[in-house]
Amino acid sequence: MIKVGVIGYNNLRAAELLRVLINHPDVELRWVRGNESDVGVRLDHVVPGIVGECDLSIEPMGSVDDVDLVYLCGSRDEVAAQLHGLTLADEVRVIDLSGSHNLDHGGERLWTYGLSEMQRRVLVHDARWVTVPGNAAEASLLALMPMARNLLLNSPLTLHVAIGVSALPDGGTTLDGMTASQWADDQQREVSKALSQCQSSFNQPVTLTVTPLAERRTLAVAARFKCGVDSEMIRQLYEQYYDDHNFVFIVDRPIVTADVENTNKCLLFIDKDERSGYLTVHAVMDVLLKGCSGNAVHAMNLLFGLHERVGLSLKGTGC
């Protein structure tokens, strides 16, 4: 069993992560820590959806030598403070869901970018400190990586992001207190950096725009760029790239939200306009699962040698 501790619980990504971990067959959730004012309060009083599944109470901050893995689920400011005071044994791993380190170029810790479809080998063999991608950046990269790996991103990119209200709460701020504009800029820089790692020659401008969606769990990205490769070859490149991955699938029809809600799937729909030469790749996924907490559990499975799908065979909502 993987012994897990979670720091931070009072946001949507943490609540979703806890629900998945509690039902993961190879995880023992040892403790949850956070606000001192909540110490002693039962976890199911502050996290919806786990009544009858967990009898833990919020614990005070303290030693972390009794776990194999720590998840950091607070805001960026909170995570920075938590890391400052965190002392870990060499064998303890850390997964950060705040996005604090997605643009790091160095520092005292070597953070692995936790996009499993991009970094699976590193996650399996070498990672200790893992940072979960931003949700819009993740969907954009899943839409674009087969092209980048084949050196085919050679024109400006336009990313149209439609995201559920669970990730952009009322007032136009994200879960970490940034404005929608700041969040979009952050996601755009993350995409550019990751694409340059996939395709070293990539130096094209990336434009990212955001539209809120009424569907609270949905994240949809339309990635558009000029491409001289024909539709049949593009389809082959995508199928080959994702052939041995467990959560990304190419479909032949426009994607509906019921296909991905409450799952760890990302579905891709490829649309090539042969006349204009523009390719649009649509990526749709659940913003809280594949877009954050499910991806964090996927990374954990790889870190500890489990099959990628363990604990993530989640049920879709249906129609």
Secondary structure, DSSP 8 states (H G I E B T S, - for coil): -EEEEEE--SSHHHHHHHHHHHT-TTEEEEEEE--GGGTT-BGGGTSTT-TTT---B-B-S---TT-SEEEE-S-HHHHHHHHHT----TT-EEEE-S-TTTT---SSS-EEE--HHHHHHHHHHT-SEEE---HHHHHHHHHHHHHHHTT---S-EEEEEEEETTTS-TTTB-TTS-BHHHHHHHHHHHHHHHHHHHSTT----EEEEEEEESSTTEEEEEEEEE--S-HHHHHHHHHHHTTT-SSEEEESS---GGGTTTSS-EEEEEEEETTTTEEEEEEEEETTIIIIIHHHHHHHHHHTT--TTTT--------
